[in-house]
């Protein structure tokens, strides 16, 4: 029994560690409730502050003190929504000045009614919003199953449809495997909870207490062998780090998989009432940019733009910046059509940078996104994308969205970001971070980040989702002072100014095994470095001066 308990707890730990995207479920009302040693660490200077921050504060005090920014930079946050009323974001939310709020009219004739702060692409005109969605491989299976379910082998399939059949089989295998995993996990959790409750009930009855603390359990002394066995069982759990909160979180996520992500009968898109496979069907959505699930996007927006030096909370990275909110990402996999239309919206409405802290392993509308990426490239928009939290080498497999297009060309105004910790040791590369010497451009702070949470609150979280806005923030900071740079020149500045540790060896990211192997940090990305605002500004000054001299 002890072994089974440990196995389930290990499963719980691994599940939570690999689910960085969902790591923050509850906010705190004051920043003091969080670990102060991590407050604003991404802003600090590596050499002096003894952590691997991005030298943002140093940039303001030493390089920008007597300078005036030349342009306000608009960063489009394509995410699950942003709480635009958060006090730390006041004055930092993009406002469409050509639209009159709440009049139900498309005043600026851009195709979106009352899009004051952006647009919600996963809602309808009644103000109803999608919260949950299927995973992409589930949607693919549901689409292709009527055609292929009776096929026994690829020899039964026409040559023109064999690639679709292979995709169908891949998605079917993935779906069945995930259903088995989460069905088994649910049973294990239920069994574990029954045993936990039985042991807690026995100790509660002996102690005559309705609630138990670890101290209460430790103080139990009884001549009953059964009571003492329950005491030992519970203390063993606590020693391994068990909490009721982590169990509740795991139960919720497991039920989400079975009820929504993997549920073949669940069809969230009926609420939107569009054709998700028709890119020309654009008359959907609403102006509610917060939506029912805004904790992730609010956290992202805070890293980029939270008001600096206001005496409360956190310091965002960029001062002269506005956040355009584009709600696209549900709890589940986003739709390619929504992503494509959001990118086009951002480009059409003046966004300079697009932050994309999302991704998936399957796609149905890649061409939609490819065309939108080309469109953004033509409009001089820099796109910053999170590498992902699967602890894998993304050089070995395609993840979406991707800057490698169907026609083989590469979108150049794109940066992919991995996550690092605050300490330059063997665990410097975040345990969950994807990596790739060809596919990940650079790394940035992404562990123990403190940022904003909806409802005037704060939270602490991990993920490449949060290293991504660190780079978007630095990009916005640099571009606001050197607006004469193109998006490609800005990318060159950011990548060529990274802090490098060519001899430093770190552990490969790995969340599923105790076995660890080392690699030079320089081998985990294109640049082999981490973002640095100070050096980026120095290089931008030089590049801008060279451009001016050539005129």
Beta strands, then each sheet from edge to edge (+ up, - down):
strand 1: 73-79
strand 2: 118-120
strand 3: 321-327
strand 4: 353-356
strand 5: 382-386
strand 6: 414-420
strand 7: 442-445
strand 8: 449-453
strand 9: 457-461
strand 10: 499-500
strand 11: 505-507
strand 12: 518-520
strand 13: 529-530
sheet 1: 2+ 3+ 1+ 4+ 5+ 6+ 7+
sheet 2: 8+ 9-
sheet 3: 10+ 13-
sheet 4: 11+ 12-
end
